[in-house]
Structure formats: structure tokens, C-alpha cells
Amino acid sequence: MKSLTELSELVLQSVNNHQFPQNPPSLYDPVRYMLSLGGKRMRPILTLMACDAFKGDVNAAIPPALGVEVFHNFTLLHDDIMDNAPLRRSKPTVHEKWNSNIAILAGDAMFVEACQLVMNAPTKSVKEVMQVFTKTALEVCEGQQYDMDFESMDHVTIDQYIDMIRLKTAVLLGASLKMGALVADASLSDANHLYDFGVNLGIAFQLQDDILDVYGDADHFGKQVGGDILANKKTYLLITALEKAQGEVKSELLNWISSNDKSDNKVNAVTEIYNKLNVRQLAEEKMQELYQDALLHLDAIPIADSSKQPLKDLADSLMNRKN
């Protein structure tokens, strides 16, 4: 079994060594720039980790793992355009550094490159791996559309929100794991359990992000604490608060949501409402429920505990993060 450090180094080396065409530079320079911005590289690591867990050839899983990483960065690039975001990992976004038209085309090129990389999976598994990838790519688009739809919706339910983050965020984690398992010739049942492990972990991961946005340590979180509150973003915490609040508390919350106030006053006031309604505990309980569901799927896979331990260790680290 390879260690997390070894797999991380293998992914980083693969990303750094991957060659994109030189011309036209106005197309490929933004692609190289986007991939150079870094990040946890969690998804390709999961692909390699899944392959290793089933004693597969990790090197054979590198192309689809790299494809997952290129695809993920493509989605971030297009998300930045849709959100009109000025920064990505503290650096100018592609559309700010160049322009929106170049950014859109660079993203399109990244998606095509991602498909080509995934198609370089071993011949014996390429059809199944590609089917997982394309299905997931479409679901990610569906999740992004739901997220945008929610911005103009007066009422979003908890179930709708959970389904949105499942599609937008979690299915790609599940697919990353399933693709690695398929490369290693895992049974479909085992690959599906690993997929469900990843999906439940991904939803829990996003709920934790919602919690950290309000209650995280600004020195560790890496972005403005309370940013979701200032943006009136429909998170698990806000939706839960709207469902639980009554009377004056609900009126106060609705007033803050309708306010254009961008100061700490709004963050503090809404956070206090969350505290009154015990919203943080409810979100943490849901997060833990999903995490335990994820572990049940991992436990159901009939391989040695030592083979599953790196996946559990990574899951534990994600659930105990501060950023």
C-alpha cells in the first residue's frame, strides 16, 4: 500500500509533467495557469487510493485520475466566470487575468482534455470508467444549475439543498473512487459501495464547509468568515434557520436576508439567530450522520481493513479540517 504522501506526490508530479500544446498560447496559457493554482488535489488522490486499495496498478490509474483533476479545475474556472469571482486561491481568476471569452474557451479545452485523459484508462475498464465519468460530468452541471436556480427561489427545502450539493460536489468524489476501483478490476458491487462512501463523505464535507463559513477560525479558514451570510447564500444553516424560526426571530432573520448590509453587524446578528435556533448543532448532527453512512459503505467492502485504512484516515482528516 502506498502512503497518502506518496500518492499526493505522484498526483502532483503527474499534474506538473502533463504537457499541453504550446499554440495558441492564448488558449493553453490560461489552462496551465489554472492548474498551477494548486489545491488539495483530493479527487485524483482518491482515484489512486481506490485503485491501490484493490491492489491494482496505480500507474494505470494516473490518466483517469489526472482527467478528474483537469475536469474539476474546468468546473472551477467556469464557476468563477458565473460568480464573477475576482480571486481563486488568492490569485486572479482566469477571466480577470485574461477575459471571459478566453476563460470560457480555455474551460472548454480543459473539458475535452479531461475526456481524453479518462479514455486512457486501461482497455479492459475504459468503457465502464468513461461511463462513470460522463454521467458524473452531466450531474455536476445539473448541480450547478440548481445552485443558480436557488438564488432566485424564495423557498428551498433541506432535501433540495442536499440533492444540489450531492450533484454539484459529492458525485465527483464518488466517481473518483469508483473509477479507481474499476481500473483495479473491483467488482461492480464493491465499486458502488466505494462510490456511495465518496458521495456521503462529499455531502458531509460540504456541510462542514457551511459550518466553517460561519464558525471557522479566519486564520485557518482561508476566506472571509461569514461570507455566505453576507451573500445571503442558501446554505444548510440558513435553510434550517428559516424552517425553525418563528415570530420575531423569523422576522428579524428575513429582514437581515433582505438587507444589503455587508458589514460584520449582519454576520454577527445572523450568527446570533443561528445560535438561538441551535442550527450549528443540527448541521453537525447531519454531517455526522452522513459520515457514519459513508463508513458503513466502506465497511461493507470485503477487503482487508489495512487496505481500507488509508481511505478512512483521509476521511477522518477531511471531517476534522479547519479550512
ABEGO torsion letter per residue (X at the ends): XBBAAAAAAAAAAAAAABBBBAOBAAAAAAAAAAAAAEEAGAAAAAAAAAAAAAGBBAAAAAAAAAAAAAAAAAAAAAAAAAAGBABBGGBBBAAAABBAAAAAAAAAAAAAAAAAAAAABBAAAAAAAAAAAAAAAAAAAAAAAAAAAAAABABBBAAAAAAAAAAAAAAAAAAAAAAAAAAAGBBAAAAAAAAAAAAAAAAAAAAAAAAAAAABBAAAAGBBBGAAAAAGBBBAAAAAAAAABBEAAAAAAAAAAABABABAAAAAAAAAAAAAAGAAAAAAAAAAAAAAAAAAAAAABBBBAAAAAAAAAAAAAAAABAX
